[in-house]
Structure formats: structure tokens, C-alpha cells
């Protein structure tokens, strides 16, 4: 039985869709593999979300966010009591605008 309920914000859902479409333009099979792995990783947070490191930007934010990394992408989330909230999925080369985490 899962210890945490995982919720994905609408912004994060849009991130996933946009990234999938971008990858799909060049390589539909790679896009399919990417989205399957992102979904697997997100689902794995039901049991052990604290295994993921706190993001380096924590000091600037003043709030504890964690991330999963897959390839060039970061899935940024926070733990709130018995919930894991997926905030964003972004390319790791992108500078993290701290305001995007509060949308």
C-alpha cells in the first residue's frame, strides 16, 4: 500500500506534454520511452519520495523541494504531509526561475 498520494499540477502536466511533443518530432520511439520512464519515476514516489535529493536552489527558495533526474530532465516536487506534489518537469539546462514553483 502506498505511503504517499502523488498529485501532478496542471503546469507539470503541460510540461510533460510539451516535452513529449518536442521529442516526438524527431523520434517517436524515444518520446514513448521518455514518457513511460517519467510516469514510472513519478509513480515510484508513492513509497520513497525522500530518497530524492533536495534541489540545490533550496536556500534561495526557503522551502524544501526535491527532484528526480531522468536524462536531461528534472521532475521537481515537494512533500506535504502524506502527499507528493509534482510541481514542474523541466530541462536541466534551463535556469530555474524560482517563481515557477509557486504556480
C-alpha positions in Angstrom: 0.0 0.0 0.0 1.4 3.4 -1.0 2.5 5.7 1.8 2.0 8.9 -0.2 -0.6 10.1 -2.7 1.1 11.6 -5.8 -0.6 14.6 -7.4 0.6 16.4 -10.5 -0.1 20.1 -11.0 -1.6 21.3 -14.3 1.6 23.1 -15.1 3.6 19.9 -14.6 1.2 18.0 -16.8 1.7 20.7 -19.5 5.5 20.4 -19.1 5.3 16.7 -19.7 3.0 17.0 -22.7 5.2 19.8 -24.3 8.4 17.8 -23.7 6.8 14.6 -25.2 5.7 16.5 -28.3 9.1 18.1 -28.7 10.9 14.7 -28.5 8.3 13.1 -30.7 9.0 15.4 -33.6 12.4 13.8 -34.1 12.0 10.4 -32.6 8.5 9.0 -31.7 10.0 5.8 -30.1 12.3 7.9 -27.9 9.4 10.0 -26.9 7.3 7.0 -25.9 10.3 5.6 -23.9 10.7 9.0 -22.2 7.1 9.4 -21.1 6.9 5.8 -19.8 10.0 6.4 -17.7 8.8 9.7 -16.4 5.5 8.1 -15.4 7.3 5.2 -13.7 9.5 7.6 -11.8 6.6 9.8 -10.7 4.6 6.7 -9.6 7.6 5.4 -7.6 7.3 8.5 -5.4 4.3 6.8 -3.7 6.6 4.9 -1.5 10.0 6.6 -1.0 10.0 10.3 -2.1 12.6 11.2 0.5 15.2 9.1 -1.4 15.4 12.0 -3.8 17.8 14.9 -3.1 16.7 18.3 -2.1 17.2 20.7 -5.0 20.4 22.9 -4.8 18.2 26.1 -5.1 16.6 25.3 -1.7 18.5 28.2 0.1 17.1 30.7 -2.3 13.5 29.4 -2.1 13.3 28.8 1.6 11.2 25.7 1.1 12.2 22.1 0.6 11.7 20.9 -2.9 13.2 17.7 -4.2 13.9 16.3 -7.6 14.2 13.2 -9.7 16.5 13.4 -12.7 16.0 11.4 -15.9 18.3 12.1 -18.8 18.3 15.9 -19.3 15.1 16.5 -17.3 14.3 17.3 -13.7 11.0 16.4 -12.1 10.7 18.9 -9.2 8.3 18.1 -6.3 7.5 18.8 -2.7 6.3 16.6 0.1 3.3 17.9 2.0 2.3 15.6 4.8 1.1 12.4 3.0 1.1 14.0 -0.5 3.8 14.3 -3.1 3.0 17.3 -5.4 4.8 17.3 -8.8 5.4 21.0 -9.4 7.4 21.1 -12.7 9.2 18.9 -15.2 11.9 21.0 -16.9 15.1 20.6 -19.0 18.1 20.5 -16.6 19.9 23.1 -18.7 17.2 25.6 -18.0 17.8 28.1 -15.2 15.3 27.5 -12.5 13.1 30.6 -12.2 12.1 30.2 -8.6 8.7 31.8 -9.3 7.6 28.8 -11.4 7.4 26.6 -8.4 4.6 28.6 -6.8 2.2 28.5 -9.8 
